[in-house]
Amino acid sequence: MSTEPKYRKIIHVDMDAFYASVEQLDNPDLKGKPIAVGGGSERGVVSAASYEARKFGVRSAMSGVTAKKLCPHLIFVKPRFGRYKEISNKIRTIFYDYTDLVEPLSLDEAYLDVTENKKGNPSATLIAQEIRQRIFDELNLHASAGISVNKFVAKIASDINKPNGQKTIPPEEVIPFLEELPIEKFYGIGKVTAAKMYNLGIFKGKDLKEKSEEFLTQHFKSSGSHYYHIVRGIHNSKVKPNRLRKSVAAEHTFFQNLTSEIFMLEKLEKISEELEQRLIHSKVSGKTITLKIKYSDFKLQTRSKTLPYFVKEKAILFETVKELLFQEKVLNSVRLLGISVTNLNIHSKKIEKVIDVQLKFEF
């Protein structure tokens, strides 16, 4: 007879305005003030915003220029990813006191499976409360949490009582909760997909549930089947404590647009050197090298080449992207260049997931 529990107990922990909160923690003069991490230059992009800044509409991924217009007294702070990773590691140490089934999604959020936990506590709700309290007591930072039967619902739940709150959706409430949930609140459904659903008469979960799997697949291809199942509370993805890394990348955003291939090559050589160090640090090599070009009009282009052998050396990386750069004419002036390596030699290795932090040089 199977001993597999009928329902899993999944917690999604999400730090509140993590980067901005760390900056306010380390610099008390910033407490209570609207700050944006990143975005300080003409071409800067906001990496994170404090809740004081969010009240003015400042959001991550917003240009610094737009953020400043929304909040004229906004304070820009240079990102310190090393510090964020240091704090993130301390937070994960707390997680591991409760379970080894921890799946980090980024530096500031993770899934925990506490169905069976080290504390022997049957209440995932109480565990989440205890974890959040410990994060505050030990690190003086706030976290929010969502608790439910699967990762999908837990992820949605963690947003409901932010900041510094939590929400539990027990098994018997999952379906009613999803039926009343606005479609744009479903994790993974962005503005474009939501607009398409509105046109099909789908505004809430209950509208989505009325559609057949065939109908959804017809309109949303492979994602249709996913939507069909999640609105019924079916999401069997387990918390994966070890995940294979799929790519290693480095990219730079420039103060001024690049118009000459000579200048582009100069930047690509530096990016190749940085990427080599990341590959060495990650103890991986790869066969497929991709050049990423973002133009001044924000059009994105990628060019790839797969080699017959695994590489991580700067010289080979640079020679390959040089070939890719001259593969065809550059369409416009360039604001960003990046290089990524995929098709990694990790098929026989079990490697803990490494969170990629794309360093954007905005200052």
KENU-284403 format. One line per 3 residues: number of its first residue (from 1); their letters; for each residue z, x, y of N, C-alpha, C. Coordinates in pm, whole numbers. Layout:
# residues N
NUM	a	Z:X:Y:Z:X:Y:Z:X:Y  ...
***
This chain:
# residues 363
1	mst	0:85:-121:0:0:0:0:89:125  -83:56:223:-95:137:343:30:125:429  72:239:485:187:241:576:143:249:722
4	epk	12:240:744:-43:245:879:12:128:960  72:152:1078:127:42:1158:17:-54:1201  53:-181:1216:-44:-282:1258:-94:-252:1398
7	yrk	-2:-208:1486:-39:-175:1624:9:-35:1658  -73:36:1731:-31:164:1783:49:142:1912  127:241:1950:202:236:2075:151:352:2162
10	iih	66:319:2257:-2:419:2338:48:413:2483  78:530:2538:117:541:2679:11:622:2753  -31:571:2866:-118:649:2955:-36:685:3076
13	vdm	-10:815:3095:66:863:3210:-31:919:3312  -17:873:3436:-107:914:3544:-21:955:3664  -31:1081:3703:46:1128:3818:-7:1062:3947
16	daf	84:1033:4038:47:964:4161:1:1065:4267  -127:1052:4308:-185:1140:4412:-143:1284:4384  -173:1332:4265:-115:1455:4213:-133:1576:4304
19	yas	-258:1612:4335:-281:1732:4417:-211:1720:4552  -226:1604:4615:-165:1583:4747:-13:1585:4737  41:1529:4630:186:1525:4613:244:1665:4591
22	veq	169:1749:4520:214:1887:4500:216:1961:4634  115:1937:4716:111:2001:4848:228:1955:4935  261:1827:4929:373:1775:5006:506:1826:4950
25	ldn	511:1848:4820:630:1903:4757:655:2046:4803  550:2126:4806:563:2268:4841:575:2290:4992  528:2194:5070:536:2205:5216:599:2076:5272
28	pdl	730:2074:5287:799:1954:5335:747:1899:5467  684:1985:5549:630:1938:5676:517:1837:5657  460:1834:5535:349:1742:5507:397:1607:5453
31	kgk	525:1598:5420:578:1474:5364:561:1358:5462  514:1246:5409:497:1127:5490:375:1127:5579  294:1233:5570:176:1243:5655:48:1225:5573
34	pia	-58:1176:5638:-186:1160:5567:-252:1296:5546  -267:1336:5422:-331:1464:5394:-445:1446:5293  -542:1535:5302:-653:1537:5207:-664:1678:5152
37	vgg	-668:1689:5021:-688:1819:4959:-838:1841:4950  -885:1954:5009:-1028:1979:5015:-1087:1913:5138  -1220:1917:5147:-1289:1845:5253:-1276:1901:5392
40	gse	-1221:2023:5407:-1193:2073:5540:-1311:2126:5618  -1424:2149:5553:-1539:2203:5625:-1641:2094:5649  -1748:2131:5718:-1854:2034:5749:-1912:1974:5621
43	rgv	-1919:2054:5515:-1974:2007:5388:-1867:1974:5286  -1743:1974:5329:-1633:1954:5237:-1628:1816:5175  -1572:1809:5056:-1552:1683:4986:-1404:1671:4951
46	vsa	-1348:1553:4972:-1207:1529:4945:-1183:1530:4794  -1094:1617:4748:-1057:1620:4606:-947:1520:4576  -858:1502:4671:-747:1407:4653:-691:1370:4790
49	asy	-632:1251:4797:-574:1204:4923:-434:1150:4898  -344:1176:4990:-209:1122:4979:-215:971:5002  -109:901:4962:-108:756:4980:-107:720:5129
52	ear	-51:806:5210:-54:782:5355:-198:784:5407  -282:870:5348:-424:877:5387:-503:762:5328  -466:720:5209:-539:611:5142:-528:480:5219
55	kfg	-421:465:5295:-406:343:5375:-518:328:5478  -579:441:5514:-689:440:5610:-826:433:5540  -824:427:5407:-949:420:5332:-999:553:5281
58	vrs	-921:659:5300:-962:791:5251:-948:795:5100  -1053:842:5033:-1056:845:4887:-1112:978:4839  -1085:1011:4713:-1143:1130:4653:-1294:1113:4642
61	ams	-1366:1223:4644:-1513:1229:4638:-1578:1186:4769  -1498:1155:4870:-1551:1119:5002:-1575:1246:5082  -1677:1246:5165:-1702:1364:5248:-1589:1380:5349
64	gvt	-1560:1504:5384:-1455:1529:5481:-1485:1468:5616  -1613:1465:5653:-1654:1408:5782:-1619:1259:5787  -1652:1187:5679:-1621:1044:5673:-1471:1021:5674
67	akk	-1398:1103:5597:-1253:1089:5591:-1189:1106:5728  -1238:1201:5805:-1184:1228:5938:-1213:1112:6034  -1327:1048:6017:-1360:932:6101:-1265:816:6071
70	lcp	-1233:798:5943:-1144:690:5903:-1000:717:5947  -964:845:5943:-826:883:5976:-830:1007:6065  -839:989:6197:-855:1102:6290:-743:1207:6282
73	hli	-622:1164:6243:-510:1259:6236:-489:1311:6093  -593:1301:6011:-587:1350:5873:-569:1501:5871  -481:1549:5782:-456:1693:5767:-527:1741:5640
76	fvk	-616:1839:5656:-686:1894:5541:-609:2015:5486  -596:2019:5354:-524:2127:5288:-615:2191:5184  -620:2322:5184:-702:2393:5086:-645:2374:4946
79	prf	-729:2341:4848:-680:2320:4711:-628:2448:4647  -524:2433:4565:-466:2546:4492:-459:2509:4344  -573:2522:4276:-582:2475:4139:-487:2548:4044
82	gry	-459:2674:4073:-364:2748:3990:-227:2684:3993  -184:2640:4111:-54:2574:4126:-55:2438:4055  -164:2363:4067:-171:2232:4002:-164:2247:3850
85	kei	-231:2350:3799:-228:2372:3655:-89:2413:3609  -20:2493:3690:117:2533:3658:208:2411:3644  199:2319:3741:280:2197:3736:237:2110:3618
88	snk	106:2101:3595:54:2021:3485:109:2068:3351  119:2198:3334:173:2252:3209:319:2213:3190  394:2209:3300:535:2168:3291:546:2020:3254
91	irt	455:1939:3306:454:1797:3273:424:1778:3125  327:1855:3074:292:1842:2933:406:1887:2842  483:1984:2887:600:2026:2810:695:1910:2790
94	ify	710:1828:2893:792:1707:2881:731:1612:2779  601:1592:2785:533:1502:2690:562:1546:2546  553:1676:2522:568:1727:2385:711:1713:2332
97	dyt	805:1682:2419:941:1653:2372:947:1518:2300  843:1437:2320:841:1303:2263:741:1287:2150  628:1356:2159:524:1345:2057:430:1465:2065
100	dlv	372:1500:1951:269:1604:1950:130:1543:1972  123:1410:1968:-5:1342:1988:-27:1318:2137  -66:1424:2206:-90:1421:2350:-236:1459:2373
103	epl	-308:1373:2444:-449:1400:2476:-465:1408:2628  -468:1529:2685:-489:1541:2829:-630:1498:2867  -642:1424:2976:-773:1385:3028:-811:1474:3146
106	sld	-712:1522:3215:-731:1610:3330:-596:1671:3359  -583:1742:3469:-454:1802:3502:-347:1699:3530  -388:1576:3569:-290:1479:3616:-277:1353:3531
109	eay	-339:1348:3416:-323:1230:3331:-342:1264:3185  -278:1182:3099:-286:1207:2955:-249:1081:2878  -299:1074:2756:-258:969:2662:-152:1026:2569
112	ldv	-54:943:2533:46:980:2435:54:870:2329  52:908:2203:74:813:2095:219:829:2052  302:727:2079:445:733:2047:482:632:1940
115	ten	382:592:1860:408:499:1751:520:553:1664  508:679:1628:617:754:1565:646:870:1658  768:879:1708:798:980:1809:921:1062:1772
118	kkg	937:1173:1841:1044:1267:1808:1182:1215:1844  1189:1114:1928:1318:1057:1969:1363:943:1878  1271:897:1792:1305:785:1705:1327:657:1783
121	nps	1267:649:1901:1283:532:1987:1170:433:1960  1200:312:1916:1095:215:1884:1028:154:2006  1083:176:2125:1030:114:2247:945:212:2327
124	atl	814:188:2327:724:271:2407:752:252:2556  795:133:2593:828:105:2733:942:193:2782  1047:204:2700:1163:285:2737:1127:434:2737
127	iaq	1041:476:2644:996:615:2642:921:648:2771  831:558:2812:754:579:2935:848:590:3055  948:504:3060:1045:509:3171:1118:643:3172
130	eir	1158:688:3053:1231:814:3043:1144:933:3084  1019:932:3041:927:1040:3077:906:1044:3228  884:930:3289:862:925:3433:987:972:3508
133	qri	1104:934:3458:1229:976:3523:1247:1127:3512  1214:1183:3396:1227:1327:3377:1130:1404:3468  1009:1352:3483:912:1417:3572:967:1421:3714
136	fde	1031:1312:3755:1088:1309:3889:1210:1400:3900  1300:1394:3801:1422:1474:3806:1393:1624:3800  1296:1663:3717:1269:1805:3694:1166:1863:3790
139	lnl	1073:1780:3839:965:1832:3922:954:1765:4058  1034:1660:4079:1034:1587:4206:897:1528:4239  829:1479:4136:699:1414:4151:703:1278:4083
142	has	621:1186:4133:616:1052:4077:496:1035:3983  517:957:3879:411:924:3784:412:775:3757  297:722:3723:286:583:3679:243:582:3534
145	agi	264:469:3468:231:463:3325:184:325:3285  98:323:3185:53:199:3122:85:209:2974  131:100:2918:172:99:2777:106:-17:2706
148	svn	38:10:2596:-23:-99:2520:-62:-52:2381  -150:-130:2316:-183:-106:2175:-299:-10:2156  -373:20:2264:-482:116:2252:-503:188:2385
151	kfv	-584:291:2382:-605:375:2500:-670:298:2614  -765:211:2581:-839:138:2683:-746:50:2766  -663:-30:2701:-574:-121:2773:-464:-43:2845
154	aki	-413:63:2783:-309:144:2846:-360:207:2975  -485:251:2972:-546:313:3091:-553:212:3206  -596:92:3177:-603:-13:3279:-463:-46:3331
157	asd	-367:-55:3239:-231:-94:3275:-163:5:3368  -197:133:3356:-130:234:3438:-163:220:3586  -269:149:3619:-310:129:3759:-241:9:3824
160	ink	-185:-78:3743:-140:-208:3794:-22:-196:3890  75:-112:3857:194:-101:3942:205:35:4011  91:98:4036:91:224:4111:125:198:4257
163	png	188:297:4324:242:421:4267:384:403:4214  427:499:4131:563:506:4080:607:378:4010  521:330:3922:555:211:3846:493:216:3708
166	qkt	517:114:3629:455:108:3497:435:-37:3456  348:-55:3359:315:-190:3312:295:-185:3162  364:-273:3093:349:-286:2948:271:-413:2916
169	ipp	169:-398:2833:94:-514:2785:110:-519:2634  204:-599:2584:231:-606:2441:115:-671:2364  114:-658:2232:1:-708:2151:-38:-853:2179
172	eev	62:-941:2192:33:-1083:2209:-26:-1116:2346  -16:-1022:2441:-66:-1048:2576:-198:-979:2605  -246:-897:2513:-367:-819:2538:-488:-909:2566
175	ipf	-513:-1005:2479:-632:-1091:2495:-623:-1175:2622  -510:-1247:2646:-501:-1323:2772:-516:-1234:2895  -460:-1113:2889:-471:-1020:3002:-616:-983:3026
178	lee	-688:-946:2921:-828:-905:2936:-917:-1021:2980  -885:-1141:2934:-967:-1257:2972:-959:-1285:3122  -844:-1262:3183:-827:-1290:3326:-857:-1170:3414
181	lpi	-886:-1056:3353:-909:-935:3430:-1047:-937:3496  -1053:-914:3629:-1184:-904:3696:-1267:-793:3631  -1394:-817:3615:-1478:-726:3538:-1482:-586:3598
184	ekf	-1469:-577:3732:-1473:-445:3796:-1346:-364:3768  -1243:-430:3712:-1119:-360:3678:-1124:-299:3538  -1226:-334:3460:-1239:-278:3326:-1271:-129:3339
187	ygi	-1193:-47:3273:-1215:97:3277:-1354:130:3221  -1432:205:3300:-1565:244:3255:-1676:158:3312  -1640:48:3378:-1741:-37:3440:-1743:-7:3590
190	gkv	-1847:61:3634:-1858:99:3774:-1926:-7:3858  -1954:26:3982:-2010:-71:4077:-2147:-122:4034  -2231:-32:3984:-2366:-72:3945:-2363:-169:3827
193	taa	-2283:-134:3725:-2274:-221:3607:-2208:-354:3644  -2105:-348:3728:-2038:-472:3770:-2135:-564:3841  -2218:-508:3929:-2315:-589:4002:-2414:-655:3906
196	kmy	-2454:-582:3804:-2545:-637:3705:-2478:-750:3628  -2349:-734:3600:-2275:-839:3530:-2260:-962:3617  -2235:-941:3746:-2226:-1056:3836:-2354:-1139:3830
199	nlg	-2467:-1073:3828:-2597:-1142:3823:-2615:-1221:3694  -2541:-1179:3592:-2548:-1248:3462:-2437:-1352:3448  -2363:-1374:3557:-2256:-1473:3553:-2128:-1424:3489
202	ifk	-2111:-1292:3484:-1991:-1233:3424:-1902:-1181:3537  -1790:-1250:3560:-1699:-1211:3668:-1562:-1169:3616  -1522:-1225:3505:-1393:-1191:3443:-1414:-1163:3295
205	gkd	-1307:-1115:3233:-1314:-1085:3091:-1355:-1205:3007  -1307:-1323:3044:-1340:-1442:2965:-1490:-1472:2971  -1554:-1440:3083:-1700:-1458:3093:-1771:-1359:3002
208	lke	-1720:-1237:2999:-1778:-1134:2913:-1762:-1173:2766  -1648:-1229:2734:-1617:-1266:2595:-1708:-1377:2544  -1760:-1458:2635:-1848:-1568:2594:-1987:-1519:2552
211	kse	-2021:-1397:2592:-2154:-1342:2560:-2156:-1283:2420  -2264:-1303:2350:-2278:-1248:2215:-2302:-1097:2221  -2277:-1031:2111:-2302:-887:2105:-2451:-859:2123
214	efl	-2533:-946:2070:-2678:-931:2084:-2719:-939:2232  -2663:-1036:2304:-2693:-1053:2445:-2653:-929:2524  -2532:-879:2499:-2481:-763:2573:-2561:-637:2541
217	tqh	-2599:-623:2416:-2679:-505:2377:-2817:-511:2442  -2870:-631:2453:-3002:-650:2515:-2999:-608:2662  -2890:-639:2731:-2882:-610:2874:-2818:-475:2908
220	fks	-2733:-425:2817:-2661:-300:2848:-2678:-193:2741  -2777:-214:2653:-2810:-117:2549:-2687:-83:2464  -2664:46:2439:-2555:84:2348:-2417:48:2404
223	sgs	-2406:39:2536:-2277:3:2595:-2241:-143:2568  -2342:-224:2540:-2318:-366:2516:-2222:-390:2403  -2238:-315:2295:-2149:-330:2179:-2007:-289:2216
226	hyy	-1997:-185:2298:-1865:-140:2345:-1797:-251:2426  -1870:-313:2517:-1813:-420:2599:-1771:-539:2511  -1852:-568:2412:-1824:-680:2322:-1688:-660:2254
229	hiv	-1660:-538:2213:-1537:-512:2138:-1415:-496:2228  -1429:-427:2341:-1310:-400:2422:-1251:-528:2481  -1336:-625:2515:-1285:-749:2572:-1208:-830:2467
232	rgi	-1225:-794:2341:-1151:-855:2230:-1032:-769:2188  -1004:-668:2268:-889:-583:2240:-913:-484:2129  -1040:-464:2093:-1074:-372:1983:-1119:-239:2041
235	hns	-1036:-139:2024:-1069:-4:2071:-991:93:1981  -1060:145:1880:-992:220:1774:-987:371:1795  -1027:417:1913:-1023:560:1940:-878:610:1938
238	kvk	-854:710:1856:-719:763:1844:-691:866:1953  -563:889:1978:-522:995:2069:-552:1127:2000  -635:1208:2064:-682:1333:2002:-615:1453:2069
241	pnr	-515:1512:2004:-445:1625:2065:-530:1751:2074  -631:1762:1989:-720:1878:1993:-862:1828:2004  -932:1875:2105:-1070:1832:2125:-1159:1953:2143
244	lrk	-1276:1946:2085:-1370:2057:2099:-1433:2056:2237  -1432:2171:2298:-1492:2183:2429:-1643:2180:2416  -1709:2105:2503:-1854:2088:2494:-1931:2176:2591
247	sva	-1866:2220:2699:-1939:2299:2797:-1844:2383:2880  -1899:2488:2939:-1828:2571:3035:-1921:2584:3154  -1868:2565:3275:-1956:2563:3392:-1889:2622:3514
250	aeh	-1972:2659:3610:-1924:2705:3741:-2029:2663:3844  -1984:2624:3961:-2079:2583:4065:-2019:2610:4202  -2105:2630:4300:-2062:2656:4438:-2135:2560:4532
253	tff	-2059:2503:4626:-2118:2428:4737:-2117:2520:4859  -2226:2521:4935:-2241:2621:5041:-2216:2564:5180  -2171:2652:5269:-2146:2612:5408:-2276:2565:5474
256	qnl	-2385:2637:5447:-2514:2603:5505:-2617:2591:5393  -2715:2503:5413:-2820:2487:5313:-2894:2619:5291  -2933:2643:5166:-3011:2761:5133:-3159:2723:5130
259	tse	-3241:2799:5199:-3385:2767:5204:-3470:2873:5137  -3409:2986:5104:-3484:3096:5044:-3435:3124:4902  -3530:3146:4810:-3494:3179:4673:-3416:3310:4667
262	ifm	-3439:3399:4760:-3367:3527:4763:-3218:3502:4780  -3183:3413:4874:-3042:3380:4894:-2986:3305:4773  -3069:3221:4713:-3024:3147:4595:-2993:3241:4480
265	lek	-3077:3342:4462:-3053:3440:4356:-2922:3516:4380  -2897:3546:4504:-2773:3616:4539:-2651:3533:4499  -2657:3402:4527:-2546:3312:4491:-2538:3294:4340
268	lek	-2653:3282:4274:-2654:3261:4130:-2597:3382:4055  -2616:3500:4110:-2560:3619:4046:-2407:3613:4049  -2351:3568:4161:-2205:3556:4171:-2153:3446:4078
271	ise	-2227:3335:4070:-2187:3225:3983:-2193:3270:3837  -2294:3350:3802:-2307:3402:3665:-2186:3489:3629  -2142:3567:3725:-2025:3653:3702:-1899:3570:3680
274	ele	-1884:3466:3761:-1769:3377:3746:-1774:3305:3612  -1894:3260:3573:-1909:3188:3447:-1880:3280:3329  -1921:3405:3337:-1891:3500:3230:-1741:3509:3208
277	qrl	-1665:3517:3317:-1519:3525:3306:-1460:3399:3242  -1515:3285:3274:-1467:3160:3214:-1497:3155:3065  -1615:3202:3026:-1651:3205:2885:-1560:3300:2808
280	ihs	-1533:3416:2868:-1444:3513:2803:-1304:3454:2789  -1257:3390:2895:-1123:3328:2892:-1115:3219:2786  -1223:3143:2770:-1225:3033:2674:-1259:3080:2532
283	kvs	-1298:3208:2519:-1332:3267:2389:-1446:3193:2322  -1548:3159:2400:-1666:3091:2347:-1793:3153:2403  -1903:3126:2335:-2037:3161:2383:-2124:3038:2363
286	gkt	-2244:3039:2421:-2331:2924:2407:-2477:2963:2404  -2559:2869:2358:-2703:2893:2348:-2784:2828:2459  -2735:2715:2510:-2813:2641:2610:-2757:2665:2750
289	itl	-2844:2715:2837:-2805:2746:2975:-2876:2648:3068  -2800:2585:3156:-2856:2485:3247:-2830:2524:3392  -2935:2518:3469:-2926:2542:3614:-2917:2406:3683
292	kik	-2817:2391:3768:-2798:2266:3842:-2830:2292:3989  -2915:2210:4046:-2953:2223:4186:-2930:2090:4257  -2848:2093:4362:-2831:1973:4445:-2890:2003:4582
295	ysd	-2986:1920:4621:-3057:1943:4747:-2982:1883:4866  -3029:1916:4985:-2963:1868:5107:-2967:1715:5119  -3064:1652:5052:-3069:1505:5053:-2990:1446:4937
298	fkl	-2911:1532:4868:-2823:1496:4757:-2898:1464:4627  -3027:1485:4626:-3100:1470:4501:-3058:1580:4406  -3035:1544:4281:-2986:1639:4180:-3096:1670:4080
301	qtr	-3108:1798:4047:-3208:1841:3949:-3143:1942:3855  -3178:1933:3725:-3129:2030:3627:-3247:2088:3549  -3235:2214:3515:-3336:2282:3436:-3263:2361:3327
304	skt	-3306:2347:3201:-3234:2407:3090:-3323:2493:3002  -3258:2588:2934:-3327:2670:2836:-3230:2701:2722  -3276:2685:2598:-3195:2717:2482:-3242:2848:2421
307	lpy	-3150:2941:2409:-3179:3073:2353:-3157:3073:2201  -3214:3168:2130:-3199:3172:1984:-3067:3235:1940  -2981:3270:2036:-2856:3337:2002:-2749:3295:2103
310	fvk	-2622:3316:2067:-2511:3281:2155:-2490:3390:2259  -2466:3349:2384:-2448:3446:2492:-2327:3410:2578  -2273:3511:2644:-2170:3491:2745:-2176:3600:2853
313	eka	-2268:3695:2834:-2279:3808:2925:-2347:3767:3057  -2292:3816:3166:-2344:3785:3298:-2493:3818:3311  -2532:3934:3260:-2671:3978:3275:-2769:3879:3214
316	ilf	-2738:3831:3095:-2828:3736:3027:-2825:3601:3097  -2707:3559:3139:-2695:3432:3211:-2780:3436:3338  -2767:3545:3411:-2838:3556:3538:-2990:3562:3518
319	etv	-3035:3639:3421:-3178:3650:3395:-3236:3515:3353  -3159:3438:3278:-3206:3307:3232:-3217:3208:3347  -3114:3204:3434:-3120:3109:3545:-3223:3153:3649
322	kel	-3248:3283:3659:-3354:3331:3748:-3489:3275:3701  -3509:3280:3569:-3632:3225:3512:-3641:3075:3537  -3527:3005:3525:-3524:2860:3547:-3550:2827:3694
325	lfq	-3497:2911:3784:-3516:2887:3926:-3664:2892:3964  -3735:2990:3908:-3876:3005:3941:-3969:2927:3848  -3908:2844:3764:-3985:2763:3671:-4076:2665:3745
328	ekv	-4025:2616:3858:-4105:2528:3945:-4055:2543:4087  -4133:2496:4179:-4100:2513:4321:-3975:2434:4358  -3890:2496:4437:-3771:2429:4488:-3815:2322:4588
331	lns	-3766:2201:4571:-3817:2086:4645:-3773:2079:4791  -3655:2135:4819:-3597:2116:4952:-3492:2224:4973  -3425:2222:5087:-3313:2314:5105:-3200:2274:5010
334	vrl	-3120:2371:4971:-3021:2351:4863:-2879:2361:4917  -2794:2264:4880:-2654:2265:4923:-2559:2307:4811  -2603:2301:4685:-2515:2337:4573:-2596:2397:4461
337	lgi	-2541:2500:4397:-2599:2558:4277:-2490:2569:4171  -2529:2542:4048:-2432:2552:3939:-2498:2598:3811  -2420:2657:3723:-2469:2700:3592:-2372:2649:3487
340	svt	-2424:2592:3380:-2338:2550:3269:-2393:2604:3138  -2303:2625:3045:-2340:2671:2912:-2292:2567:2810  -2383:2518:2729:-2350:2420:2625:-2398:2474:2490
343	nln	-2393:2384:2388:-2430:2427:2253:-2344:2547:2214  -2211:2529:2229:-2116:2637:2211:-2089:2669:2064  -2042:2790:2039:-2015:2834:1901:-1874:2799:1859
346	ihs	-1841:2670:1866:-1705:2628:1832:-1704:2531:1715  -1816:2521:1644:-1823:2427:1533:-1724:2460:1423  -1683:2586:1412:-1590:2626:1306:-1453:2658:1361
349	kki	-1432:2631:1491:-1304:2664:1555:-1235:2537:1601  -1103:2540:1598:-1026:2428:1652:-964:2477:1782  -1017:2430:1894:-976:2481:2024:-912:2370:2105
352	ekv	-799:2398:2162:-736:2298:2247:-822:2274:2368  -826:2150:2410:-910:2115:2525:-864:2192:2648  -958:2250:2717:-932:2319:2842:-986:2231:2954
355	idv	-906:2204:3054:-950:2119:3163:-1036:2201:3258  -1162:2158:3273:-1252:2227:3364:-1218:2188:3508  -1192:2285:3589:-1174:2260:3731:-1293:2322:3803
358	qlk	-1380:2238:3854:-1497:2289:3924:-1453:2338:4062  -1467:2466:4085:-1426:2524:4211:-1533:2501:4316  -1503:2422:4414:-1600:2396:4520:-1553:2471:4644
361	fef	-1633:2562:4689:-1595:2646:4800:-1628:2573:4930  -1528:2503:4985:-1551:2415:5098:-1494:2469:5227  -1426:2584:5223:-1357:2631:5342:-1416:2762:5391
***
